């Protein structure tokens, strides 16, 4: 239900069949939003010099990956989170508002979204109005997604699966990351990392974040992060992390009449782990081979300079 709100633009209320504390926890745990919200690809907390927190969030909007920065002020006691999107070019024209979770008792909650999305400064165009309306609609959709997820609150621990695998690579982190970021052209080709996914590349930190826009059963959502880091001993620690939200429906049609949630979790862990392990092994071999060739070439050049001298 949506209605006008005095001085706040709109109010949207969603009743949820879950405890209020759990709903508030889903809202507060921003780094997990890529598992909860379809458009969210990556969210991370930024340094903040004031109260509350600052978030950097990457979303797919209209097929385009768009980063944005949010400032939030969570308050656990009233279960309220105030927010404002930051835009230095137009600080007064960005969406702002709050999420509040009211306890209805009997393991039910009311999620109240208050949002004000003014038009950009100096703009009264139809495009600006459409952008403003789109921002409000996106927030309302997020409320709906959170409500549907929270409805399975008694099974969330079963439905969420996170794991990681690592290998050691005898090559510098920059060499490994180059293969992840740009698999070709080379005499060989590293498999797409990952195929058919939306990616956020953060080379300064050795990260490639990915999220599949479409997932096969039993996956509802699949996200991941490839990381490369100096292991402190002259090599690279190459890690693949996966986050999975499983479909909440029956699993017996896929895995047989005796299947349980643990059956599904083991299958997903094994399948995704095997795929990422194959990619990591190829990256390891190619990175080490390139590094070995570079070292040999540098050694030959040093020898040549020594003989000339």
Buried (B, 14 or more C-beta within 10 A) or exposed (E): EBEEBEEBBBBBBBEBBBBBEBBBBBBBEBBBBBBBBBBBBBBBEEEEEEEBBBBBBBBBEEEEBEEBBBBBBBEEEEBBBBBBBEBEEEEEBBBBBBBBBBBBEEBBBBBBBBBBBBBBEEBEEEEBEEBBEEBBBBBBBBBEBBBBBBEBBEEBEBBBBEBBBBBEBEBBBEBBBBBBEEBEEEEEEBEEBBEEBBBBBBEEEBBBBBBBEEBEEBBBBBBBBBBBBEBEEEBBBBBBBBBBBBBBEEBEEBBEEEBEBEBBBEBBBEEBBEBBEEBBEBBBEBBBEBBEEEEEEEEEEEEEEEEEE
